[in-house]
Amino acid sequence: MLGLDGVLDALDYDGFGSRKYRVGTNTEYAVYVEYGTASNQAQPYLRPAVERAVSELDQYTSDVDSVDELIEHLALKIEEYAKKKAPVDTGNLRSSISAQRVA
C-alpha cells in the first residue's frame, strides 16, 4: 500500500520543470483519516484530490505558459480538492492542508 508520503513522492517529477511543491498537512492524524484504522473507516481526501486534479490536467494546460506554471496549478488544484474532500469532523485537518513550494 502506498503511504501518504508515497503519494506525495509520486508527484515529485525529477527533471519535469524547476519548481516542486508538496501538498499535504502537518496534522499528525491525517494519515489515519486517509487510510483508516482498525476501529475507524478510511475517509480518503488526498488521493482522490490527486486523481481528480491529474485527470483534469488537459483542461488547464492551455491556461499556462510553462511547465513550472503547470506544476504550480496542479499543486493548487490538489490543495483545493483535498480541502473540499477532507471530512469536516476532523478538527484542524481541512484548514491545515496546503500546497507549499519546496524548490
QUIQUIWO-V710058 format. One record per backbone hydrogen bond with DSSP energy under -1.0 kcal/mol. NH is the residue of the N-H (numbers start at 1). CO is the residue of the C=O. Records with the same first field share a line. If there is no record, write none. Layout:
# QUIQUIWO-V710058
NH->CO ; CO
This chain:
# QUIQUIWO-V710058
7->3
8->4
9->5
10->6
11->8
12->9
13->11
16->13
22->100
24->98
30->27
33->29
34->30
35->31
36->32
37->40
43->33
50->46
51->47
52->48
53->49
54->50
55->51
56->52
57->54
59->56
70->66
71->67
72->68
73->69
74->70
75->71
76->72
77->73
78->74
79->75
80->76
81->77
82->78
83->79
84->80
85->81
86->82
93->90
96->92
98->24
100->22
102->20
103->20
